[in-house]
Amino acid sequence: MSYMQVMLDFITCKFPFWGTCNFRFEPETKTIFIQCLTSDARAKILADAQRISALDINVEQFVIKLPKSSDIVISHTPRI
């Protein structure tokens, strides 16, 4: 099982209400791109922004994309 498969299994179990989204991971920048198909899916992801930023899964940022809308970036916030 690849790193991406493990990470997506974890994310979809932790956040099951995100709906249908497409994911892409760039290991060089440790970025996950989440392509939302609807504004409702994007709103559900944004509702979890604080929990997403606290994830410690070796991802520096999540970029939420929706056609015809600005991208939203959620950066990892290290725990102190």
N, CA, C and O atoms as a MOPAC input file, in Angstrom:
PM7 MOZYME 1SCF
protein

 N      0.84700 1    -1.16800 1     0.00000 1
 C      0.00000 1     0.00000 1     0.00000 1
 C      0.89700 1     1.23700 1     0.00000 1
 O      1.87000 1     1.31100 1     0.75000 1
 N      0.56000 1     2.19300 1    -0.84000 1
 C      1.39100 1     3.38900 1    -0.95200 1
 C      1.05500 1     4.39300 1     0.15600 1
 O      0.02800 1     4.28900 1     0.82600 1
 N      1.94500 1     5.35600 1     0.32400 1
 C      1.74300 1     6.41500 1     1.31600 1
 C      0.42900 1     7.14400 1     1.03700 1
 O     -0.32900 1     7.43300 1     1.96200 1
 N      0.16100 1     7.43900 1    -0.22900 1
 C     -1.05400 1     8.15200 1    -0.60600 1
 C     -2.30200 1     7.34900 1    -0.24100 1
 O     -3.27800 1     7.92400 1     0.24000 1
 N     -2.29400 1     6.05800 1    -0.45600 1
 C     -3.43900 1     5.22100 1    -0.11300 1
 C     -3.69000 1     5.22200 1     1.39500 1
 O     -4.83100 1     5.34500 1     1.84200 1
 N     -2.63900 1     5.08800 1     2.15800 1
 C     -2.76900 1     5.09500 1     3.61500 1
 C     -3.30900 1     6.44600 1     4.08900 1
 O     -4.21200 1     6.50300 1     4.92400 1
 N     -2.75600 1     7.51700 1     3.55600 1
 C     -3.17500 1     8.85800 1     3.94700 1
 C     -4.64400 1     9.09100 1     3.57700 1
 O     -5.40000 1     9.63500 1     4.38200 1
 N     -5.04700 1     8.69300 1     2.39100 1
 C     -6.43900 1     8.89500 1     1.98400 1
 C     -7.40500 1     8.04600 1     2.80200 1
 O     -8.50100 1     8.49700 1     3.13300 1
 N     -7.00600 1     6.82400 1     3.12800 1
 C     -7.84100 1     5.99500 1     4.00600 1
 C     -8.03200 1     6.67900 1     5.36100 1
 O     -9.13600 1     6.70500 1     5.90400 1
 N     -6.95200 1     7.22800 1     5.89500 1
 C     -7.02300 1     7.92500 1     7.17700 1
 C     -7.93200 1     9.15000 1     7.08200 1
 O     -8.80400 1     9.34500 1     7.92900 1
 N     -7.72800 1     9.96900 1     6.05900 1
 C     -8.49800 1    11.20100 1     5.89900 1
 C     -9.97800 1    10.90300 1     5.69300 1
 O    -10.83000 1    11.55600 1     6.29700 1
 N    -10.29200 1     9.92700 1     4.85000 1
 C    -11.70500 1     9.63400 1     4.59400 1
 C    -12.38800 1     8.98300 1     5.79800 1
 O    -13.60300 1     9.10300 1     5.95000 1
 N    -11.63700 1     8.30300 1     6.64600 1
 C    -12.22300 1     7.76900 1     7.87800 1
 C    -12.42500 1     8.87700 1     8.90700 1
 O    -13.43700 1     8.90300 1     9.60800 1
 N    -11.47000 1     9.78300 1     8.99500 1
 C    -11.53300 1    10.86400 1     9.98300 1
 C    -12.56600 1    11.92900 1     9.60200 1
 O    -13.19200 1    12.53300 1    10.47300 1
 N    -12.73800 1    12.15300 1     8.29900 1
 C    -13.65700 1    13.18400 1     7.79900 1
 C    -14.61300 1    12.56900 1     6.77200 1
 O    -14.51300 1    12.87800 1     5.58400 1
 N    -15.53000 1    11.71400 1     7.20300 1
 C    -16.38300 1    10.99300 1     6.25600 1
 C    -17.44200 1    11.85400 1     5.56800 1
 O    -18.06100 1    11.40300 1     4.60500 1
 N    -17.66100 1    13.06000 1     6.03200 1
 C    -18.73800 1    13.87700 1     5.48700 1
 C    -18.27800 1    14.84500 1     4.40200 1
 O    -19.02700 1    15.74500 1     4.02300 1
 N    -17.07000 1    14.67600 1     3.90400 1
 C    -16.55800 1    15.58200 1     2.89000 1
 C    -17.22400 1    15.39300 1     1.53700 1
 O    -17.13300 1    16.27500 1     0.68300 1
 N    -17.87800 1    14.28700 1     1.32300 1
 C    -18.50700 1    14.04600 1     0.02800 1
 C    -17.49200 1    13.57100 1    -0.99600 1
 O    -16.42400 1    13.06400 1    -0.65200 1
 N    -17.84000 1    13.74200 1    -2.23000 1
 C    -16.97900 1    13.26700 1    -3.30800 1
 C    -15.97200 1    14.34300 1    -3.67700 1
 O    -16.34000 1    15.41100 1    -4.16500 1
 N    -14.71900 1    14.05900 1    -3.44600 1
 C    -13.62400 1    14.96500 1    -3.80000 1
 C    -12.51400 1    14.14500 1    -4.44700 1
 O    -12.40600 1    12.94000 1    -4.21700 1
 N    -11.70100 1    14.79900 1    -5.24800 1
 C    -10.52900 1    14.15600 1    -5.83800 1
 C     -9.29700 1    14.66500 1    -5.10500 1
 O     -9.19300 1    15.85200 1    -4.79300 1
 N     -8.36900 1    13.76000 1    -4.83400 1
 C     -7.17300 1    14.10300 1    -4.07900 1
 C     -5.92800 1    13.89000 1    -4.93900 1
 O     -5.85800 1    12.96900 1    -5.75200 1
 N     -4.95300 1    14.77100 1    -4.73300 1
 C     -3.64300 1    14.61800 1    -5.37400 1
 C     -2.59700 1    15.04700 1    -4.35600 1
 O     -2.76500 1    16.05700 1    -3.67200 1
 N     -1.51900 1    14.28000 1    -4.25700 1
 C     -0.45900 1    14.56000 1    -3.29300 1
 C      0.82600 1    14.87200 1    -4.03100 1
 O      1.22000 1    14.13800 1    -4.93800 1
 N      1.48400 1    15.96300 1    -3.64600 1
 C      2.80000 1    16.31900 1    -4.17600 1
 C      3.82100 1    16.12000 1    -3.06400 1
 O      3.91500 1    16.94600 1    -2.15600 1
 N      4.58800 1    15.03300 1    -3.12300 1
 C      5.52500 1    14.74700 1    -2.02800 1
 C      6.63600 1    15.78100 1    -1.88300 1
 O      7.12800 1    15.99700 1    -0.77500 1
 N      7.04100 1    16.42600 1    -2.97800 1
 C      8.13300 1    17.40700 1    -2.89300 1
 C      7.75700 1    18.57900 1    -1.98900 1
 O      8.58200 1    19.06600 1    -1.21600 1
 N      6.51900 1    19.02200 1    -2.09000 1
 C      6.07700 1    20.16500 1    -1.29000 1
 C      5.21300 1    19.74900 1    -0.10400 1
 O      4.76100 1    20.59700 1     0.66600 1
 N      4.98300 1    18.43800 1     0.04200 1
 C      4.13900 1    17.90000 1     1.12000 1
 C      2.77200 1    18.58000 1     1.12200 1
 O      2.28400 1    19.03600 1     2.15500 1
 N      2.17000 1    18.63300 1    -0.06800 1
 C      0.89000 1    19.29900 1    -0.26000 1
 C     -0.14000 1    18.31200 1    -0.77900 1
 O      0.13700 1    17.52100 1    -1.68100 1
 N     -1.33800 1    18.36900 1    -0.19600 1
 C     -2.47000 1    17.60200 1    -0.71200 1
 C     -3.41700 1    18.59700 1    -1.36900 1
 O     -3.83500 1    19.57900 1    -0.75500 1
 N     -3.74600 1    18.32700 1    -2.62000 1
 C     -4.71900 1    19.12100 1    -3.34500 1
 C     -6.04500 1    18.37800 1    -3.28900 1
 O     -6.11600 1    17.19600 1    -3.62400 1
 N     -7.08600 1    19.06700 1    -2.86700 1
 C     -8.41900 1    18.48400 1    -2.76600 1
 C     -9.31300 1    19.21700 1    -3.75900 1
 O     -9.64200 1    20.38800 1    -3.56800 1
 N     -9.69700 1    18.52700 1    -4.80300 1
 C    -10.56800 1    19.10400 1    -5.82900 1
 C    -12.00900 1    18.79400 1    -5.46300 1
 O    -12.44500 1    17.64500 1    -5.53400 1
 N    -12.74300 1    19.82600 1    -5.07300 1
 C    -14.15600 1    19.65600 1    -4.71200 1
 C    -15.00600 1    19.76000 1    -5.97000 1
 O    -14.69500 1    20.52100 1    -6.88700 1
 N    -16.06800 1    18.99300 1    -5.99600 1
 C    -16.96600 1    19.02800 1    -7.14000 1
 C    -18.14200 1    19.96500 1    -6.91500 1
 O    -18.78400 1    20.40600 1    -7.86800 1
 N    -18.42200 1    20.27000 1    -5.65000 1
 C    -19.52900 1    21.17700 1    -5.32600 1
 C    -19.11000 1    22.14300 1    -4.22300 1
 O    -18.16400 1    21.88500 1    -3.48000 1
 N    -19.81700 1    23.23800 1    -4.13100 1
 C    -19.51600 1    24.20300 1    -3.05900 1
 C    -19.89500 1    23.63100 1    -1.69400 1
 O    -19.30900 1    24.01900 1    -0.68300 1
 N    -20.86800 1    22.71200 1    -1.64900 1
 C    -21.22400 1    22.06300 1    -0.38500 1
 C    -20.06600 1    21.23400 1     0.15100 1
 O    -19.79100 1    21.25600 1     1.35100 1
 N    -19.38700 1    20.50400 1    -0.72500 1
 C    -18.23200 1    19.70100 1    -0.30500 1
 C    -17.13400 1    20.61200 1     0.23700 1
 O    -16.50600 1    20.30200 1     1.25000 1
 N    -16.90500 1    21.73100 1    -0.43900 1
 C    -15.87700 1    22.67700 1     0.02300 1
 C    -16.25800 1    23.24300 1     1.39000 1
 O    -15.39300 1    23.39200 1     2.25400 1
 N    -17.51700 1    23.55700 1     1.59700 1
 C    -17.96800 1    24.09600 1     2.88500 1
 C    -17.75800 1    23.07900 1     4.00300 1
 O    -17.39300 1    23.45400 1     5.11700 1
 N    -17.98100 1    21.80900 1     3.72200 1
 C    -17.76700 1    20.76900 1     4.73300 1
 C    -16.29300 1    20.66900 1     5.10400 1
 O    -15.95500 1    20.49400 1     6.27400 1
 N    -15.42100 1    20.78100 1     4.11600 1
 C    -13.97900 1    20.74200 1     4.39000 1
 C    -13.56700 1    21.96000 1     5.21000 1
 O    -12.80300 1    21.83500 1     6.16700 1
 N    -14.06500 1    23.12700 1     4.84300 1
 C    -13.71000 1    24.34500 1     5.57500 1
 C    -14.21600 1    24.31600 1     7.00900 1
 O    -13.59800 1    24.90700 1     7.89500 1
 N    -15.31300 1    23.64900 1     7.24500 1
 C    -15.82600 1    23.51200 1     8.61500 1
 C    -14.86000 1    22.72200 1     9.49100 1
 O    -14.85400 1    22.88000 1    10.71200 1
 N    -14.04500 1    21.87100 1     8.87000 1
 C    -13.06000 1    21.06300 1     9.58800 1
 C    -11.64900 1    21.65900 1     9.53400 1
 O    -10.68200 1    20.97300 1     9.86200 1
 N    -11.51900 1    22.91500 1     9.12800 1
 C    -10.20200 1    23.52000 1     8.90700 1
 C     -9.28700 1    23.44600 1    10.12500 1
 O     -8.10100 1    23.14800 1     9.98500 1
 N     -9.81100 1    23.70800 1    11.29600 1
 C     -8.96900 1    23.67500 1    12.50000 1
 C     -8.45300 1    22.26500 1    12.76400 1
 O     -7.28100 1    22.08500 1    13.09400 1
 N     -9.31300 1    21.27400 1    12.62200 1
 C     -8.88800 1    19.88200 1    12.81700 1
 C     -7.89000 1    19.45300 1    11.74200 1
 O     -6.96100 1    18.69400 1    12.02000 1
 N     -8.08300 1    19.93400 1    10.53100 1
 C     -7.16000 1    19.59300 1     9.43800 1
 C     -5.78100 1    20.16900 1     9.71400 1
 O     -4.77200 1    19.48800 1     9.52900 1
 N     -5.73300 1    21.41800 1    10.15500 1
 C     -4.43400 1    22.06400 1    10.39300 1
 C     -3.65700 1    21.38200 1    11.51300 1
 O     -2.43200 1    21.49300 1    11.57600 1
 N     -4.35500 1    20.68200 1    12.39200 1
 C     -3.69200 1    20.00900 1    13.51400 1
 C     -3.23000 1    18.58300 1    13.18000 1
 O     -2.54300 1    17.95600 1    13.98700 1
 N     -3.59600 1    18.06700 1    12.00700 1
 C     -3.18600 1    16.71000 1    11.64200 1
 C     -1.66800 1    16.60500 1    11.55700 1
 O     -1.01300 1    17.47200 1    10.97900 1
 N     -1.12300 1    15.56700 1    12.11800 1
 C      0.32400 1    15.33400 1    12.06900 1
 C      0.57700 1    14.11200 1    11.18400 1
 O      0.88400 1    13.02500 1    11.67200 1
 N      0.43900 1    14.32100 1     9.86500 1
 C      0.57000 1    13.21600 1     8.90200 1
 C      1.60800 1    13.53200 1     7.82400 1
 O      1.53200 1    13.00800 1     6.71300 1
 N      2.58400 1    14.39500 1     8.15700 1
 C      3.65900 1    14.74800 1     7.24700 1
 C      3.14600 1    15.48400 1     6.00900 1
 O      3.65700 1    15.29200 1     4.90600 1
 N      2.13900 1    16.32100 1     6.20200 1
 C      1.60900 1    17.17600 1     5.14400 1
 C      1.71400 1    18.60900 1     5.64200 1
 O      1.25500 1    18.93200 1     6.73700 1
 N      2.32600 1    19.47200 1     4.82300 1
 C      2.51300 1    20.86800 1     5.22300 1
 C      1.29300 1    21.72400 1     4.93200 1
 O      0.98700 1    22.65200 1     5.68000 1
 N      0.58900 1    21.41000 1     3.83500 1
 C     -0.58600 1    22.21100 1     3.51700 1
 C     -1.59200 1    21.42900 1     2.69300 1
 O     -1.25000 1    20.50700 1     1.95300 1
 N     -2.83700 1    21.83000 1     2.84700 1
 C     -3.94600 1    21.30000 1     2.07600 1
 C     -4.46100 1    22.44800 1     1.21700 1
 O     -4.71900 1    23.53800 1     1.72900 1
 N     -4.61000 1    22.21600 1    -0.07300 1
 C     -5.13300 1    23.23500 1    -0.97300 1
 C     -6.49800 1    22.75100 1    -1.45400 1
 O     -6.61100 1    21.71800 1    -2.11400 1
 N     -7.52100 1    23.51100 1    -1.11300 1
 C     -8.87700 1    23.15100 1    -1.49300 1
 C     -9.23500 1    23.92900 1    -2.74700 1
 O     -9.19600 1    25.15900 1    -2.76500 1
 N     -9.58300 1    23.19300 1    -3.79500 1
 C     -9.88100 1    23.78500 1    -5.08800 1
 C    -11.33900 1    23.53600 1    -5.45100 1
 O    -11.89600 1    22.47500 1    -5.16900 1
 N    -11.93900 1    24.52800 1    -6.07800 1
 C    -13.29600 1    24.42000 1    -6.60100 1
 C    -13.31800 1    25.21000 1    -7.89900 1
 O    -12.88400 1    26.36200 1    -7.92300 1
 N    -13.81600 1    24.61300 1    -8.98000 1
 C    -13.84700 1    25.34200 1   -10.25100 1
 C    -14.52900 1    26.70400 1   -10.10900 1
 O    -15.55500 1    26.83700 1    -9.44200 1
 N    -13.94200 1    27.69700 1   -10.74300 1
 C    -14.45800 1    29.06900 1   -10.77000 1
 C    -14.45100 1    29.73900 1    -9.39800 1
 O    -15.20300 1    30.68700 1    -9.17200 1
 N    -13.62000 1    29.26300 1    -8.48900 1
 C    -13.47300 1    29.86900 1    -7.15800 1
 C    -11.99700 1    29.95900 1    -6.80600 1
 O    -11.16700 1    29.25400 1    -7.38100 1
 N    -11.68100 1    30.81700 1    -5.87400 1
 C    -10.29900 1    30.94400 1    -5.40900 1
 C     -9.91500 1    29.71300 1    -4.60400 1
 O    -10.74500 1    29.12200 1    -3.91400 1
 N     -8.64000 1    29.33500 1    -4.70400 1
 C     -8.13500 1    28.22400 1    -3.90600 1
 C     -8.01900 1    28.66200 1    -2.45000 1
 O     -7.76300 1    29.82900 1    -2.15700 1
 N     -8.21100 1    27.71300 1    -1.55000 1
 C     -8.06100 1    27.96800 1    -0.12700 1
 C     -6.96100 1    27.05600 1     0.38300 1
 O     -6.94900 1    25.86200 1     0.08400 1
 N     -6.03300 1    27.61500 1     1.15600 1
 C     -4.90800 1    26.86300 1     1.67300 1
 C     -5.05300 1    26.73700 1     3.19500 1
 O     -5.24600 1    27.72200 1     3.90900 1
 N     -4.95400 1    25.49700 1     3.65800 1
 C     -4.93700 1    25.23300 1     5.09400 1
 C     -3.56000 1    24.68500 1     5.42300 1
 O     -3.18500 1    23.60900 1     4.95600 1
 N     -2.81100 1    25.42000 1     6.22300 1
 C     -1.44900 1    25.01800 1     6.56300 1
 C     -1.42000 1    24.22600 1     7.86500 1
 O     -2.24800 1    24.41900 1     8.75500 1
 N     -0.44200 1    23.33200 1     7.94700 1
 C     -0.26000 1    22.53800 1     9.16300 1
 C      0.22900 1    23.44800 1    10.28400 1
 O      1.14700 1    24.24500 1    10.09500 1
 N     -0.38900 1    23.32200 1    11.44200 1
 C      0.00400 1    24.07400 1    12.61900 1
 C      0.63400 1    23.08700 1    13.60300 1
 O     -0.06800 1    22.26300 1    14.18900 1
 N      1.95200 1    23.16600 1    13.78500 1
 C      2.59800 1    22.22600 1    14.70000 1
 C      2.10800 1    22.40800 1    16.13600 1
 O      1.82900 1    23.52100 1    16.58000 1
 N      2.01300 1    21.31300 1    16.82900 1
 C      1.61900 1    21.35000 1    18.24300 1
 C      2.82000 1    21.72400 1    19.08700 1
 O      3.94900 1    21.32300 1    18.80200 1
 N      2.56600 1    22.48500 1    20.11400 1
 C      3.65500 1    22.92600 1    20.99700 1
 C      3.63500 1    22.10500 1    22.25100 1
 O      4.46700 1    22.30800 1    23.13600 1

